[in-house]
């Protein structure tokens, strides 16, 4: 089709979504390159995580600006649209039940009707096996100006730019898309930016329910979420139990001496879960949590751009290995003993940053909001929560399950391991 048509539709969609009160900031032009470059990663993240997008909350004008930016980049790379009506967009609605963090403005009026959101989807058709598909995805939404899900003071109206969570992953799919648009793959590559992740994996669930390609021909899904804060070369990759060959492929692709830790678990608090539940082999790339997680301080200046380049080079090599003849994966179900439950963002929050890479008993925290329940109770970074409200907990998933049954204003106790000492503290949730 005419390459300009998706862009025109994108701008029409933008003006419908944003209205006259907010105009689009000037976006940098995407640069077509045969390589993945830290400078290009920086360009994408600085735009997506700028204050002008006001945190990209689902259903907001800032989200629409981000969606158009991604679609325009796909178009400039020559990537074909795979959304509805020959566009890059796959729209879905967000109900008031999902809307914990309403957009700026007249929230009473906006809560009276569902809001429109959209995934952004493009495809590079394979040169030799076009009916075999790999999906590379990342969510591009974040928390807007705070509210539910924020680990900052909820009463303050602060922009949460989400540079690592997840402008980093979005920049990752853009860089991989431009790379493979120049270095043509044998199999087809689908690139998708999801919205609605922060309020319940809504975009990825809608995508798998309305897959634009046959599900039985999808060989793998690779999810990029919070890949911008590589420290000490440590990279976490989840989902290796969803196919027998993942561990081998990951090891073979590690030519940058990354310190890779893997987890068999195919589910968790990100969009790969939606694909695992459809029996598609998945990987989830993650560079770890930090003190800026779900806070206004998650800004572009905190990103390790050279480190993210290393992460993306590893993803690129894994994709190229899967692109070879005879490299198909077979889905395997992770045993119940190794499979964890997805995180549900319901109930109260303690105002802590979990250490997602912790593999001991309990949940270790790496940051504490001084004004939140945990901060007021005296919890500290490095504490391992081993009991909550009198209930022992094995891991972060049991922690979230217990939180889901509590109400704001309740009182109880939290027991932590602090070095060699076990402490039980009173807490008001």
Secondary structure as GFF3:
##gff-version 3
##sequence-region A 1 429
A	DSSP	alpha_helix	5	18	.	.	.	ID=ss1
A	DSSP	alpha_helix	38	48	.	.	.	ID=ss2
A	DSSP	three_ten_helix	51	53	.	.	.	ID=ss3
A	DSSP	alpha_helix	61	76	.	.	.	ID=ss4
A	DSSP	beta_strand	80	81	.	.	.	ID=ss5
A	DSSP	three_ten_helix	84	86	.	.	.	ID=ss6
A	DSSP	beta_strand	89	94	.	.	.	ID=ss7
A	DSSP	alpha_helix	107	110	.	.	.	ID=ss8
A	DSSP	beta_strand	115	124	.	.	.	ID=ss9
A	DSSP	beta_strand	129	139	.	.	.	ID=ss10
A	DSSP	pi_helix	163	167	.	.	.	ID=ss11
A	DSSP	alpha_helix	168	182	.	.	.	ID=ss12
A	DSSP	beta_strand	187	194	.	.	.	ID=ss13
A	DSSP	alpha_helix	202	209	.	.	.	ID=ss14
A	DSSP	three_ten_helix	215	217	.	.	.	ID=ss15
A	DSSP	beta_strand	218	224	.	.	.	ID=ss16
A	DSSP	beta_strand	234	238	.	.	.	ID=ss17
A	DSSP	three_ten_helix	240	242	.	.	.	ID=ss18
A	DSSP	alpha_helix	246	253	.	.	.	ID=ss19
A	DSSP	beta_strand	259	263	.	.	.	ID=ss20
A	DSSP	alpha_helix	272	276	.	.	.	ID=ss21
A	DSSP	beta_strand	282	286	.	.	.	ID=ss22
A	DSSP	three_ten_helix	300	302	.	.	.	ID=ss23
A	DSSP	alpha_helix	305	322	.	.	.	ID=ss24
A	DSSP	beta_strand	352	354	.	.	.	ID=ss25
A	DSSP	beta_strand	363	368	.	.	.	ID=ss26
A	DSSP	alpha_helix	373	377	.	.	.	ID=ss27
A	DSSP	beta_strand	384	388	.	.	.	ID=ss28
A	DSSP	beta_strand	391	392	.	.	.	ID=ss29
A	DSSP	alpha_helix	396	404	.	.	.	ID=ss30
A	DSSP	beta_strand	411	418	.	.	.	ID=ss31
A	DSSP	beta_strand	421	428	.	.	.	ID=ss32
###
